[in-house]
Amino acid sequence: MRPVYDRRRMDAPETNAPGPPGKARLGVVAGALALVVVAAAGWKGWQVLVEEPRRAETALQAFDITPAAKVAPAPPILGYTPEGKPFTLADARGQVVFVNFWATWCPPCREEMPSMLQLGRELASRHPGKFRMVAVSVDDGWPEVRQFFGGRLPQGVDVLLDPEQVVTREYYCTARGGCPDSFKFPETYVVDASGKLVSFVVGPRNWSEPAALRYLERLFP
């Protein structure tokens, strides 16, 4: 008698037969990698939405910009350019104005001037017609100021002279809500587009720090 074979058992694979070697393992690895990618994307999103703004705010606080004691109209500024042309704050109406008080005999003033001028150029480029930088020198005369700038005043900044420190006193007192015992240099004041004195910075800064640009750009309408 010939042996009998069950064709169904011959043709159909066993349902419990093992799959190709490593297939299950590859599936596990792929799943794990997918989880890593998702986690990384979530971490990056968290950094962008939460961590980076937090770091930026911390840097801004470290930069130490002091709010004015009372937000009020800024003193008008009455100065003269080297050519004898009068300048007042009204000439910058509608602009954010950066007012720096300095002197050529002040080492910290000299050190911060390059980064300050660079900041002015960058803001003027980013916001054409909406930013003004004013550098008020308390030197005795123009010869010292011209010599400091190598005989030629820089572009993009209005350089004024206040040898009697009249304008200087007005800004120092207005920002603090009272007059200090003495004036120290440099100091910087920020006037918003409506003409209000909103903040001031005591002492020199590295104006190339991102916090400076970030703060000033908040003021543009």
Number of C-alpha atoms within 10 A of each C-alpha: 3 4 4 6 8 7 8 8 9 9 8 8 9 9 6 6 7 7 8 7 8 9 9 11 10 11 11 12 11 12 12 12 12 12 12 12 12 12 12 12 12 12 13 13 12 12 14 12 11 11 14 12 12 13 12 14 15 12 15 18 12 10 18 14 18 15 16 19 16 14 16 14 14 20 21 15 22 15 20 17 13 17 6 9 9 13 18 13 19 12 12 19 15 17 24 26 23 20 22 24 24 28 24 18 14 13 13 16 21 15 13 18 19 14 15 22 19 14 20 22 18 15 20 17 12 12 14 11 13 18 25 24 24 22 20 24 24 22 20 14 13 16 11 16 23 15 12 15 11 10 11 10 15 12 10 15 17 18 21 25 24 21 16 11 16 13 19 21 15 16 24 23 15 19 24 16 13 11 14 11 6 7 13 13 19 22 20 23 25 25 26 23 18 12 22 18 24 20 19 24 18 15 14 19 21 16 19 16 14 14 21 19 16 13 14 17 15 8 14 14 10
